[in-house]
Amino acid sequence: MKGQVRRIMVGAGGSLLFALPLLGATTTYQIDPSHSDVQFAVTHLMISTVRGEFHGIHGTVVYDDSDVPRSSVSVTIDAATVDTREPDRDKHLKSADFFDVANHPTMIFKSTKVQADGSGKT
């Protein structure tokens, strides 16, 4: 399983961009942990997919309405909150074999690029 993570999605839905900023404004939003999640999916033995999520997340989105590429996302994840709905697997994921939460309690995501999707919508 180690090294096979295919995707991690940071979901924020409507809780993050519930109100668009005024034109030309840069606005900082706090990610709402109760309405956001970080999910992952890992192919196991090429026959099944193990899905899970992290519950302990917080962070910010800086949205620049006049220059979207100047926007950014920063998320901190509590590694100990990993949840695959299988307690023994979660215990193993928290061990030094994987996340080593005793020595690395948090994971940090910082965007390197933000771009508009071309639809004219934000």
C-alpha positions in Angstrom: 0.0 0.0 0.0 2.9 2.4 0.7 3.6 4.6 -2.2 0.4 3.6 -4.1 -1.8 6.6 -3.1 -3.4 7.7 -6.3 -5.2 10.8 -5.3 -6.0 12.9 -2.3 -9.0 15.2 -2.6 -9.6 18.2 -0.4 -13.3 18.8 -0.3 -14.8 22.0 0.8 -18.0 22.3 -1.1 -20.2 25.3 -0.4 -18.8 25.8 3.0 -15.7 27.4 1.7 -16.9 29.7 -1.0 -20.2 30.5 0.5 -19.9 34.2 -0.5 -17.8 35.4 -3.3 -15.6 38.4 -2.6 -16.1 41.8 -4.1 -14.5 42.4 -7.5 -10.8 43.0 -7.2 -10.6 41.9 -3.6 -8.4 39.3 -2.0 -10.2 37.4 0.6 -9.0 34.8 3.1 -11.4 32.0 4.0 -11.0 29.6 6.9 -11.7 26.0 5.9 -14.7 24.7 7.9 -13.6 21.3 9.3 -17.2 20.3 9.9 -18.1 20.7 6.3 -14.8 19.7 4.7 -12.8 16.4 4.3 -9.7 14.9 2.9 -10.2 11.6 1.2 -7.9 9.0 -0.4 -8.2 5.9 -2.4 -5.5 3.3 -2.7 -5.4 0.2 -5.0 -4.8 -2.9 -2.9 -3.3 -6.0 -4.7 -4.7 -4.6 -8.0 -8.1 -6.0 -7.2 -9.7 -3.7 -4.7 -9.7 -0.1 -3.7 -9.2 1.0 -0.1 -10.9 4.3 0.7 -10.4 6.5 3.7 -10.4 10.0 5.0 -8.9 12.3 7.6 -11.2 14.1 10.0 -8.8 16.6 11.6 -8.2 19.3 9.0 -7.9 23.0 9.1 -6.5 25.6 6.8 -7.1 28.6 4.6 -7.9 29.6 1.1 -6.8 33.0 -0.2 -8.9 34.0 -3.2 -7.7 36.8 -5.4 -10.7 37.8 -7.5 -8.7 40.0 -9.8 -5.9 37.6 -10.4 -6.9 34.0 -9.7 -3.4 32.5 -10.1 -2.3 34.6 -7.1 -4.8 32.6 -5.0 -3.6 29.8 -2.7 -4.6 26.9 -0.5 -3.0 25.7 2.7 -4.3 22.7 4.6 -3.0 21.0 7.8 -4.2 17.5 8.4 -4.0 15.6 11.7 -2.5 12.3 10.6 -3.9 10.5 13.7 -7.4 11.0 12.4 -7.0 8.6 9.5 -10.2 6.6 9.1 -10.6 3.6 6.7 -13.5 2.2 8.7 -11.3 -0.7 9.8 -9.6 -0.1 13.2 -6.8 -2.5 12.8 -5.8 -1.0 9.4 -6.0 2.5 10.9 -3.7 1.4 13.7 -1.2 0.1 11.1 -1.5 3.3 9.0 -0.6 5.3 12.1 2.5 3.2 12.8 6.0 3.9 11.7 5.3 1.6 8.7 3.2 4.4 7.1 2.4 7.8 8.6 4.5 7.5 11.8 2.1 9.8 13.6 4.2 9.6 16.8 7.0 11.5 15.0 5.0 13.2 12.2 1.6 14.2 13.7 0.6 16.5 10.9 0.6 16.6 7.1 0.7 19.9 5.3 -0.6 20.7 1.8 0.3 24.0 0.2 -0.9 24.7 -3.3 1.7 25.4 -6.0 -0.7 26.5 -8.6 -4.3 27.8 -8.7 -6.1 28.4 -12.0 -9.5 29.2 -13.3 -11.3 26.3 -15.0 -12.1 28.4 -18.0 -15.8 28.3 -17.5 -16.0 32.0 -16.4 -17.3 30.8 -13.1 -15.5 31.0 -9.8 
